[in-house]
Amino acid sequence: MNQALFPPVIVDGVEISASSIAAEAQNHAAPKGKPGLAWRKAARALIVRHLLLREAEALGISAEPRALGNGRRETIEDAQIAALLDQTLEAEVVSDEDVKAEWERDPSRFKTPPLWEASHILCETEGAAKALIIELNEGARFGDLAKEHSQCGSAEAGGFLGQLSPNDTIPEFEIAMSALEEGAITQTPVQTRFGFHIIRLDAKEDGRQLPFEAAQNRVREALERAAWVQAARSYTSELMDKAQIEGIILPAEAPKKETAI
């Protein structure tokens, strides 16, 4: 991105540098050939961050960074922003009637997760996997080839992986597995960071629709989350409306309807 085409942004006399916006733009998607869109998204994000931090400091809000898992912790600034929003926002209360109405709008959205039983053969090279697929199509036994050739610990069990739920495997594997019919084998090796997989779907069970009693907590949490997001959007828009912003024209953010699913 050519930073010379995009000036710094000034928020109430404080500069947000072009280099900062360019770095932030890497986190915002935009159509190919339209870097200005990613730039505006990044600028808006940094403007909002600046205004929230300034508001937290004005209110004397401090916060202890929380652990995020995997040895990571949030930054002091992120902790301040979270504390500000927790203290300031007043989200719309979600009533029992709201929850029931949201569920009745389309009950089929609320289901148990699907389940799969699958086996695989893991090969180091694509060529080796393709050769085994030919053997399988000619009648070779999947379990025998898995025991002899698979580079996975499941080889001893004939490649059987057991019962799998969403997110139990890496995305490429799950996408290929879930597209299969029961008993079918992938006809093209599935490449992941571990190597090349031949996948057989042994059984599958589609998610079952949940009754209201089982789904209501999930619906309530989603509605409360949507109400919080709307309150945060309104709050940040108010801060931006009060600020003097130079160097960029930001169109008003279109209102978005938040739904439970």
N, C-alpha and C positions, 0 to 999 in steps of 0.2 A: 504494500500500500504506500503510495507516494504521499508522505506527510506534508510536503510543500503545498499540496492542493487543499489541505484542511488546516485551518488556523486553530490555535488554542481556544479554549472556552473560558470565559470569565463569569464567575458566579458571585455576585455581590462584591466585586473587587478582587476575588481570589481566583488565580489562574489554575485551570486544569490543563496541563501541557498536552501538546499534540502527541508526544511520545507515549504518555500515559493512556491516551485514548486509543492509539494504535495498538498498544499491548492488550488492552481490554477488548478490542474489536475481534481478536482471535477467538473469543468466547461466544461470539454472536454470529449466527448463520445469516447468509445473504445470498441472493442469486448470483451466479457467476457473471462477472463483468459489472457488478453494481456495488463497488466497495463503499460508496457513499451511504448505503443503507446500513451496513454493518457499523460504519463510523457513527451514524446518528444513534443507533441502538447503544453503542458503547458509551457515547457521550451522555446519553440520558441516564444510563446506569451509574456512571461516575458522578453526575450531577446529583442524583438522588442520594447516593452514598455520602457525598459531601454534606448535603443538607441534613441528613439524618444524624451524622456525627456531630455537626454543629449544634443541632437541637439537643442531643444527648449531653454535650458539654455545657450548654446553657442551663440545663436542668440539673446539672451536677450528678449525672448518672454514671456510675462505675459498675463494672461486672467482672466476675472471675471467668476466664475462658473455660469452656467445657471440653471434656474429652470427646473426640469424634470417632474413636475406634481405630484399630490398626496403628496405634501409637501416635495418632495425630490429635492436635488440639486446635480449636478455633482461635483466631487472632483476637487480640484485645478489642480492636475496632468492631469486629463482628459480634463479640459479646456485648459491647455497648449498644449496638444497633438492636440486637435481640431484646435487651433489657428495656430499651426505650419503647419498642413496639409493644412489649408485654405490659408496660406501665401505662401506655397512652391509648392503645386501641380499645374501642368498645364495639365489638362485633355484634351483629344482630343475633338475638336469642333464637335458637332453633326449638320449636315446639314439637310436641308429640304429633300434632296434626300435620306439621311440615314433613316430618319423617314418614308418616303413613302416605301422604300425598306423593312424595318423591318415589317411594317404592311402587305405588300403584301406577305411576306414569309409565313404567316398563319393568315389570317384575323379572323378565327374562335376563336382565342385566346382572342379576345377583345369583351367582352359581358357586358351587364348590369347585375347586381347581380340578382340571383334568388329571388323569393318572395314566402312565405308560409303563409297560414292561418291555425292555429292549435288550438286545445283545449286540456286540460289535467286535470287529477285528481291527486292530490298530497296526498300521504299517508305517515304516519309515519313509517309503517313497511312493509316489503316485503310480509308478509302473507296477510295483509289487501288488498294490491294491487292485489295479485293473486286472491283473492276471488272475487274482483270486476271485474276482467277480465273474470272470469267464468260467472258472471251475464250478462256481456255485450254480450258474445258469445251466451247466451241463450235468448237474445232479449231485455234486459233491456235498457232503454234510457240513453245515455251517459250524457246528460244535467241534468237529474234527479239525477243520482248517484253523479255527480260533486257537485250539490247543497247540497246534503245530507252528503257527505263524504269528499270532498276535503279540504285540509288544506291550500289552497292558496286563496288569495283575489279574484281570478277569479271565485270562486265557485258561487257567486251571479249571474254571467253571464253564468252559466252552464259550466264553465271551459274554455270559449272562450278567447283566448289570442290576437286575432286580427291579423293584418298583420305583419309578421316577415321577417327581412332581415338577411343575414349572420352576426354573432357575436352579434345578439340581445339576444341570450340565451347562457347559458353555453355550453361548447363543447359537453359534453355527451348527452345533450338534443338535440342539433342541429344535431348531427350525427344520432341519432335514428329517429328523425323527418324527416330528408331529405331522409332517406332510405325507407320511407313508400310510398305506392301508395295512390292516393286520396281516401278518405273515409275509409282507413285502420286504424286499432288500433294496437298498440304494444302488442304482445302476451306475452312478458316478461317485468316485471317492469324495468324501467330505473332508475338506482340509481344515484343520484347526492348528493352534500353536503346538499341539502334541504330535501331529503327524497326519496321516490320511486314514480315515475311518470307513469301514463298510458297516452299515447299520441295518439290523433286522428288527422290525417292530413285531414283538411277539403278542402283545395284547394292548388294548387301550380302553379307557372308560371316560367318556365325555363328562364334563361337569354337570351336576344336577342342580336344577333351580331350587333356590332356598325359599322356604316359607317366610312370611314377614317376621315371625318371632325369632327366627335364626338370623335374619338379615338386618334387623332394625339397628343394632349397634353400629354396624358397618355404614349404614345409610346416615345415621346421626353424625358419626365422625366425619364423613365426607362433606355433609352440609355445613358442619361447624368449620371445617377447614376452608370451604368455599366462602363462608361469611367472613372469616378472618382475612382471606386474600382480598376480598372486596373492600374491607375496612382499611387495609394497608394501602391499597391502590388509591382510595379516596384521600387518605392522610398525606401520602407523598405528593399527590396532585395539588393539594392545598399548599404544601411547602413550596412547590415549584411556581405556583401562581403568585406567591408573595415575593419570590426572588427576582433579582435583576440579572438576567442571563444574556450574555453577549457572545458573539462568535458563531452562533448556530441558531437556526430556526427549528424548533421542535413542534410538530403538529400535536394537537391534543390527542392523548391516547384514547383509542376507541374503547368504549365500555365492553366488557366481556362477560357473558353469562356463565357463571360457574355451575357445573352440574355434579351430581354425586359420583358419576362414573365417567 
